């Protein structure tokens, strides 16, 4: 039998129902996925072609996964042993799935991680010509590395992040019941940020945000119940949408500078370090009368559900992927 290096042109291989595309000169096998795949192991890379849909259940993919422009990938109870890239207007939806590499979205429709694990980093980037309408939604999921978000809506609930979160220039960044083992930096978010009943073990900074900030506190963008814990310093600087700070235990310092309007500090904070800068007292009625709203979560859930339903239907119409 000839070795892969002896092949002079691209070869198509059929093996056990799978179709692989092997390029010359030591290239890995590439599987094109259109349709529905089951409990098999894909030995090389997996690609969802542009505009197509692939759903996998119980599938293991050894190589990199790419969801091309306008494509959909839905994975249930799967194992993806390398990185995942989600391109312009593409969609990634996982349930009970482990991703051992980095997840990168670039101008994507969105990424939805439900009871899943990303072993390394997660990055959301703005693609060329794309609007800031993408989303990263994680529910009851774990990220082993860092979150670097520069695009779209960012929403975490019941999540655990092993490293840092840096969100810069997104629409908003909301974290509910979420643990961040590193630092948290929220910068330049157009619609602000909510942090509720969570933990940040490092330092935190909120800088140059246009929209309102709720740091442990209730407000118009959500009602918060429970105490938030901050292992280091919390800095609130140069924000333009107002900041409400309440129901926090801060082991380091609380700093407020150049916020317009001035950041408001509630009575239910325990701050171990120093309080420096400018703060106003939060009126008692702010916490009592804050309306409960889940509009942000509902909007993302609606987008994800619509795209997921369409993807599953398209995949079923296409038949077996392999």
C-alpha positions as CSV (number, residue, x, y, z in Angstrom):
1,X,0.0,0.0,0.0
2,X,1.3,3.5,-0.8
3,X,2.0,5.9,2.0
4,X,0.1,9.2,2.3
5,X,3.2,11.1,1.2
6,X,3.3,9.1,-2.0
7,X,-0.1,10.4,-3.2
8,X,0.2,13.2,-5.7
9,X,-3.4,14.5,-5.7
10,X,-6.4,14.8,-3.4
11,X,-7.9,11.5,-2.6
12,X,-11.4,10.5,-1.4
13,X,-11.6,7.6,1.0
14,X,-14.7,5.6,2.1
15,X,-14.3,3.8,5.3
16,X,-17.1,2.4,7.5
17,X,-19.7,4.8,6.1
18,X,-17.5,7.8,6.7
19,X,-16.2,10.0,3.9
20,X,-12.8,11.5,4.3
21,X,-11.0,14.0,2.1
22,X,-7.2,13.6,2.3
23,X,-5.0,16.3,0.8
24,X,-1.5,15.4,-0.4
25,X,1.7,15.5,1.6
26,X,0.9,14.4,5.1
27,X,-2.4,16.4,5.5
28,X,-4.9,15.1,8.0
29,X,-8.2,13.5,7.1
30,X,-11.1,15.9,6.8
31,X,-14.7,14.8,7.2
32,X,-17.5,16.9,5.7
33,X,-20.6,16.8,7.9
34,X,-24.1,17.4,6.4
35,X,-27.0,15.7,8.1
36,X,-27.2,13.6,11.3
37,X,-24.3,11.8,12.8
38,X,-24.3,9.3,15.7
39,X,-22.0,7.5,18.1
40,X,-18.9,7.1,16.0
41,X,-15.3,8.5,16.1
42,X,-14.2,10.8,13.4
43,X,-10.4,10.4,13.3
44,X,-9.4,13.7,11.7
45,X,-10.9,17.1,11.2
46,X,-14.6,17.8,10.8
47,X,-16.0,20.6,8.6
48,X,-19.6,21.8,8.3
49,X,-19.8,23.3,4.8
50,X,-21.1,26.9,4.3
51,X,-24.9,27.1,4.6
52,X,-25.3,23.5,5.7
53,X,-26.4,21.9,9.0
54,X,-24.9,19.0,11.0
55,X,-26.2,17.5,14.2
56,X,-24.1,15.0,16.2
57,X,-25.2,12.8,19.1
58,X,-22.6,10.8,21.0
59,X,-20.0,11.6,18.4
60,X,-16.2,11.9,19.1
61,X,-14.1,14.1,16.8
62,X,-10.4,13.8,17.2
63,X,-9.3,16.8,15.0
64,X,-10.3,20.4,14.7
65,X,-13.9,21.4,14.0
66,X,-14.8,24.3,11.6
67,X,-18.4,25.6,11.2
68,X,-18.2,27.6,8.0
69,X,-20.2,30.7,6.9
70,X,-23.9,30.4,7.6
71,X,-23.6,26.8,8.8
72,X,-25.0,25.2,11.9
73,X,-23.5,22.5,14.3
74,X,-25.5,21.0,17.1
75,X,-23.7,18.6,19.3
76,X,-25.3,16.5,22.1
77,X,-23.3,14.3,24.4
78,X,-20.3,14.7,22.2
79,X,-16.5,14.9,22.7
80,X,-14.5,17.3,20.5
81,X,-10.8,16.7,21.2
82,X,-9.4,19.8,19.5
83,X,-10.4,23.4,18.8
84,X,-13.7,24.7,17.3
85,X,-14.0,27.7,15.0
86,X,-17.4,29.2,14.2
87,X,-17.3,31.6,11.2
88,X,-19.5,34.4,9.9
89,X,-23.2,34.0,10.7
90,X,-22.5,30.4,11.8
91,X,-24.0,28.7,14.9
92,X,-22.6,26.4,17.5
93,X,-25.0,24.7,20.0
94,X,-23.7,22.1,22.5
95,X,-25.4,20.1,25.2
96,X,-23.6,17.8,27.6
97,X,-20.5,18.1,25.4
98,X,-16.8,18.4,26.1
99,X,-14.6,20.6,24.0
100,X,-10.9,20.1,24.8
101,X,-9.5,22.9,22.6
102,X,-10.2,26.6,22.2
103,X,-13.6,27.8,21.0
104,X,-13.3,30.8,18.6
105,X,-16.3,32.6,17.0
106,X,-15.7,35.3,14.4
107,X,-18.7,37.3,13.4
108,X,-20.8,34.3,14.2
109,X,-24.6,34.1,14.7
110,X,-23.8,32.7,18.2
111,X,-22.4,30.1,20.5
112,X,-24.6,28.4,23.0
113,X,-23.0,26.1,25.6
114,X,-25.4,24.2,27.8
115,X,-24.0,21.9,30.6
116,X,-20.9,21.7,28.5
117,X,-17.1,22.1,29.1
118,X,-14.6,24.1,27.1
119,X,-11.2,22.9,28.3
120,X,-9.2,25.9,27.1
121,X,-10.1,29.4,26.1
122,X,-13.3,30.9,24.5
123,X,-12.9,33.9,22.2
124,X,-15.7,35.9,20.5
125,X,-14.3,38.2,17.7
126,X,-16.0,40.5,15.2
127,X,-15.6,39.4,11.6
128,X,-15.1,41.7,8.7
129,X,-18.3,43.5,7.8
130,X,-20.3,41.8,10.6
131,X,-22.6,43.7,12.9
132,X,-22.3,43.5,16.7
133,X,-25.3,41.0,16.9
134,X,-23.6,37.8,17.9
135,X,-24.0,36.1,21.3
136,X,-22.0,33.9,23.7
137,X,-24.4,32.1,26.1
138,X,-23.2,29.6,28.7
139,X,-25.5,27.9,31.1
140,X,-24.3,25.5,33.8
141,X,-21.0,25.2,31.8
142,X,-17.3,25.3,32.6
143,X,-14.5,27.0,30.8
144,X,-11.0,25.9,31.8
145,X,-9.1,28.9,30.5
146,X,-9.8,32.5,29.7
147,X,-12.8,34.3,28.1
148,X,-11.9,37.0,25.6
149,X,-15.0,38.7,24.2
150,X,-14.9,41.6,21.8
151,X,-18.2,41.1,20.0
152,X,-21.9,40.7,20.6
153,X,-23.9,39.8,23.8
154,X,-22.2,37.9,26.6
155,X,-24.4,36.0,29.1
156,X,-23.2,33.5,31.8
157,X,-25.4,31.7,34.3
158,X,-24.3,29.0,36.6
159,X,-20.9,29.0,35.0
160,X,-17.3,28.4,36.1
161,X,-14.3,30.1,34.5
162,X,-10.8,28.8,35.3
163,X,-9.0,31.9,34.1
164,X,-9.8,35.5,33.4
165,X,-12.7,37.2,31.7
166,X,-12.0,40.2,29.5
167,X,-15.0,41.8,27.7
168,X,-14.2,44.8,25.6
169,X,-16.6,46.6,23.3
170,X,-19.4,44.1,23.5
171,X,-23.1,45.0,23.7
172,X,-23.3,43.8,27.3
173,X,-21.7,41.3,29.7
174,X,-24.0,39.7,32.3
175,X,-22.8,37.1,34.8
176,X,-25.2,35.4,37.2
177,X,-24.2,32.8,39.8
178,X,-20.8,32.5,38.0
179,X,-17.4,31.8,39.5
180,X,-14.3,33.5,37.9
181,X,-11.0,32.2,39.3
182,X,-8.9,34.9,37.7
183,X,-9.5,38.6,37.0
184,X,-12.6,40.3,35.5
185,X,-12.3,43.2,33.2
186,X,-15.5,44.8,31.7
187,X,-14.5,47.7,29.3
188,X,-16.5,49.8,26.8
189,X,-19.7,47.7,26.9
190,X,-22.5,49.7,25.1
191,X,-25.4,48.4,27.3
192,X,-23.3,47.9,30.5
193,X,-23.1,44.8,32.7
194,X,-24.8,42.9,35.5
195,X,-22.9,40.8,38.0
196,X,-25.1,38.9,40.4
197,X,-24.5,36.4,43.2
198,X,-21.1,35.3,41.9
199,X,-17.4,35.1,42.8
200,X,-14.3,36.7,41.4
201,X,-11.2,35.5,43.0
202,X,-8.9,38.0,41.4
203,X,-9.2,41.8,40.7
204,X,-12.1,43.4,38.9
205,X,-12.3,46.6,36.8
206,X,-15.2,48.3,35.0
207,X,-13.9,51.0,32.7
208,X,-15.4,53.3,30.0
209,X,-18.8,51.5,29.8
210,X,-21.6,53.4,28.2
211,X,-24.5,51.5,29.7
212,X,-25.5,51.0,33.4
213,X,-23.6,48.7,35.7
214,X,-25.1,46.5,38.4
215,X,-22.3,45.2,40.6
216,X,-24.1,42.8,43.0
217,X,-27.1,45.1,43.0
218,X,-30.6,45.1,41.6
219,X,-31.5,47.6,38.9
220,X,-33.5,48.0,35.7
221,X,-31.6,45.2,33.9
222,X,-32.3,42.5,36.5
223,X,-33.1,41.8,40.1
224,X,-30.2,40.3,42.1
225,X,-30.7,38.2,45.2
226,X,-27.7,36.9,47.1
227,X,-24.2,38.2,48.0
228,X,-21.3,38.5,45.5
229,X,-17.7,37.8,46.6
230,X,-14.6,39.7,45.3
231,X,-11.2,38.3,46.3
232,X,-9.2,41.4,45.2
233,X,-9.8,45.1,44.3
234,X,-12.9,46.4,42.5
235,X,-12.3,49.5,40.3
236,X,-15.1,51.5,38.7
237,X,-13.7,54.2,36.4
238,X,-14.9,56.5,33.7
239,X,-18.3,54.9,33.2
240,X,-21.2,56.9,31.7
241,X,-24.3,54.9,32.4
242,X,-24.4,54.9,36.2
243,X,-23.2,52.2,38.6
244,X,-25.0,50.5,41.4
245,X,-22.8,48.6,43.9
246,X,-24.5,46.6,46.7
247,X,-24.6,43.2,48.4
248,X,-20.9,42.6,48.0
249,X,-18.0,41.3,50.1
250,X,-14.8,42.9,48.8
251,X,-11.6,41.7,50.3
252,X,-9.5,44.4,48.5
253,X,-10.2,48.1,47.8
254,X,-13.2,49.7,46.2
255,X,-12.2,52.5,43.8
256,X,-14.5,55.0,42.0
257,X,-13.1,57.6,39.7
258,X,-14.4,59.9,36.9
259,X,-17.8,58.2,36.7
260,X,-20.6,60.4,35.4
261,X,-23.0,60.1,37.1
262,X,-21.2,59.2,40.2
263,X,-21.3,55.6,41.2
264,X,-23.8,54.7,43.9
265,X,-22.8,52.5,46.8
266,X,-25.4,50.7,48.9
267,X,-25.5,50.0,52.6
268,X,-25.1,46.2,52.2
269,X,-21.4,46.1,51.2
270,X,-18.6,44.7,53.4
271,X,-15.3,46.1,52.2
272,X,-12.1,44.8,53.9
273,X,-9.8,47.3,52.2
274,X,-10.1,51.0,51.6
275,X,-12.8,53.0,49.7
276,X,-11.3,55.7,47.6
277,X,-12.7,58.1,45.0
278,X,-16.2,59.5,44.5
279,X,-19.3,57.6,45.6
280,X,-22.9,58.6,46.4
281,X,-25.2,56.6,48.7
282,X,-27.6,54.4,46.9
283,X,-31.2,55.2,47.8
284,X,-33.0,52.4,49.6
285,X,-35.8,52.4,47.1
286,X,-33.4,51.4,44.3
287,X,-33.0,47.9,45.7
288,X,-36.6,47.5,46.9
289,X,-38.4,48.5,43.7
290,X,-36.1,47.1,41.0
291,X,-38.2,45.3,38.5
292,X,-37.5,41.7,37.7
293,X,-36.6,41.3,34.0
294,X,-35.1,38.5,32.0
295,X,-35.3,40.3,28.7
296,X,-31.7,39.7,27.8
297,X,-31.7,36.0,28.6
298,X,-35.1,35.6,26.9
299,X,-33.8,37.3,23.7
300,X,-30.8,35.0,23.5
301,X,-32.8,31.9,24.3
302,X,-35.2,32.9,21.5
303,X,-32.5,33.3,19.0
304,X,-30.8,30.1,19.9
305,X,-34.0,28.1,19.9
306,X,-35.0,29.4,16.5
307,X,-31.7,28.6,14.9
308,X,-31.4,25.2,16.7
309,X,-34.8,24.1,15.5
310,X,-34.0,25.1,11.9
311,X,-30.6,23.4,12.1
312,X,-32.1,20.1,13.3
313,X,-34.8,20.1,10.7
314,X,-32.3,20.8,7.9
315,X,-30.0,18.1,9.1
316,X,-32.8,15.5,9.3
317,X,-33.9,16.4,5.8
318,X,-30.3,15.8,4.6
319,X,-30.2,12.3,6.1
320,X,-27.3,10.5,7.6
321,X,-24.1,12.5,7.7
322,X,-21.9,9.3,7.8
